[in-house]
Amino acid sequence: MSNPLFSLLKRMAPPAPPSLSDLKFPSVDSVLNEVDKALRTLAAKPVANRPNPSAHTHEGQLADGEKADVIGMMRVNHVGEICAQALYQGQALASADPAKKALFMHAAEEEADHLAWTQERLDELGGRPSLLNPIWYAGAFALGYVAGQLGDKVSLGFMAETERQVEQHLNSHLQRLPSQDLASRAIVEQMKMDEIEHGKTAQAEGATALPLPVKMAMTGMSKVMTTLAHRI
């Protein structure tokens, strides 16, 4: 006859960590496909599917100091879109659910518009992307793939939390951007609207709320990225 206390403790015990045989590894073709996507994201000129929100805005005059600050902010936003591409590609690769793969890929497509818009704005201002973009891409892709290995609900939780933090970040930029810089403001406003929708989608699809330490770690990593990307 089994001991009730032993049975209870057995049920409460944490599951054993997955063995190598439990982990899902991508095929060689999938890896090559992801390398191709990374190279196109990092090296090719991005092309948007939607019109640039700043297309019909009036170009306000910026002082030298204002222009330098705007370039820094748009560089940070461009890095954010590099990371978004990598994160969603990693999550899509790890997911075994075709519907969730499609969800992550659709989000990546909309983020690709943001990537193109921020690149165009940097070009207009005479700025350049971050020199550390390959590092940002690799880190975000690894995070997305690991999140995907933990299951779609956890992966969606990362998506929801990422979009929540990005929304806050874009709000801070809208407060800092010069009032006469209507072009940058139009781009950031549309980006913010899209990020909110992505977060709502993740929640509606059953996103798991992430533990506070994970959220804090994501905030810390984001601060490091934005600080470095503003200058480098």
GIQUI-V154549 format. One record per residue. N is the residue number from 0. RES is the residue in one small letter. PSI is psi in whole degrees, -180 to 180 (999 if undefined). Layout:
N/RES/PSI + N/RES/PSI
This chain:
0/m/131 + 1/s/150 + 2/n/123 + 3/p/-39 + 4/l/-41 + 5/f/-41 + 6/s/-40 + 7/l/-46 + 8/l/-36 + 9/k/-39 + 10/r/-32 + 11/m/-19 + 12/a/141 + 13/p/149 + 14/p/152 + 15/a/145 + 16/p/148 + 17/p/143 + 18/s/171 + 19/l/-30 + 20/s/-20 + 21/d/-22 + 22/l/147 + 23/k/119 + 24/f/137 + 25/p/156 + 26/s/165 + 27/v/-41 + 28/d/-40 + 29/s/-41 + 30/v/-45 + 31/l/-37 + 32/n/-41 + 33/e/-36 + 34/v/-42 + 35/d/-44 + 36/k/-41 + 37/a/-45 + 38/l/-40 + 39/r/-38 + 40/t/-41 + 41/l/-29 + 42/a/-31 + 43/a/156 + 44/k/122 + 45/p/145 + 46/v/126 + 47/a/148 + 48/n/-22 + 49/r/155 + 50/p/148 + 51/n/125 + 52/p/-20 + 53/s/3 + 54/a/-35 + 55/h/22 + 56/t/158 + 57/h/130 + 58/e/106 + 59/g/154 + 60/q/130 + 61/l/136 + 62/a/162 + 63/d/-44 + 64/g/-41 + 65/e/-42 + 66/k/-43 + 67/a/-39 + 68/d/-40 + 69/v/-41 + 70/i/-43 + 71/g/-43 + 72/m/-42 + 73/m/-31 + 74/r/-42 + 75/v/-43 + 76/n/-37 + 77/h/-43 + 78/v/-41 + 79/g/-37 + 80/e/-32 + 81/i/-46 + 82/c/-38 + 83/a/-42 + 84/q/-48 + 85/a/-44 + 86/l/-50 + 87/y/-33 + 88/q/-42 + 89/g/-42 + 90/q/-42 + 91/a/-40 + 92/l/-38 + 93/a/-24 + 94/s/139 + 95/a/-5 + 96/d/116 + 97/p/-36 + 98/a/-41 + 99/k/-37 + 100/k/-45 + 101/a/-38 + 102/l/-48 + 103/f/-38 + 104/m/-37 + 105/h/-42 + 106/a/-41 + 107/a/-38 + 108/e/-43 + 109/e/-37 + 110/e/-28 + 111/a/-33 + 112/d/-45 + 113/h/-40 + 114/l/-44 + 115/a/-43 + 116/w/-44 + 117/t/-34 + 118/q/-43 + 119/e/-40 + 120/r/-39 + 121/l/-43 + 122/d/-43 + 123/e/-35 + 124/l/-6 + 125/g/23 + 126/g/-178 + 127/r/157 + 128/p/171 + 129/s/139 + 130/l/-12 + 131/l/13 + 132/n/-41 + 133/p/-36 + 134/i/-44 + 135/w/-43 + 136/y/-48 + 137/a/-43 + 138/g/-43 + 139/a/-38 + 140/f/-44 + 141/a/-43 + 142/l/-44 + 143/g/-41 + 144/y/-41 + 145/v/-43 + 146/a/-41 + 147/g/-33 + 148/q/-23 + 149/l/-2 + 150/g/155 + 151/d/-36 + 152/k/-41 + 153/v/-42 + 154/s/-42 + 155/l/-32 + 156/g/-41 + 157/f/-40 + 158/m/-48 + 159/a/-44 + 160/e/-39 + 161/t/-47 + 162/e/-35 + 163/r/-45 + 164/q/-36 + 165/v/-40 + 166/e/-45 + 167/q/-42 + 168/h/-44 + 169/l/-35 + 170/n/-41 + 171/s/-35 + 172/h/-38 + 173/l/-30 + 174/q/-29 + 175/r/-27 + 176/l/139 + 177/p/141 + 178/s/-29 + 179/q/-8 + 180/d/73 + 181/l/-29 + 182/a/-52 + 183/s/-40 + 184/r/-39 + 185/a/-42 + 186/i/-48 + 187/v/-38 + 188/e/-45 + 189/q/-39 + 190/m/-44 + 191/k/-44 + 192/m/-42 + 193/d/-41 + 194/e/-39 + 195/i/-43 + 196/e/-38 + 197/h/-41 + 198/g/-41 + 199/k/-40 + 200/t/-45 + 201/a/-42 + 202/q/-43 + 203/a/-27 + 204/e/2 + 205/g/31 + 206/a/138 + 207/t/134 + 208/a/130 + 209/l/149 + 210/p/151 + 211/l/-43 + 212/p/-35 + 213/v/-43 + 214/k/-41 + 215/m/-39 + 216/a/-40 + 217/m/-40 + 218/t/-42 + 219/g/-44 + 220/m/-38 + 221/s/-39 + 222/k/-40 + 223/v/-46 + 224/m/-48 + 225/t/-35 + 226/t/-46 + 227/l/-43 + 228/a/-28 + 229/h/-27 + 230/r/-33 + 231/i/999
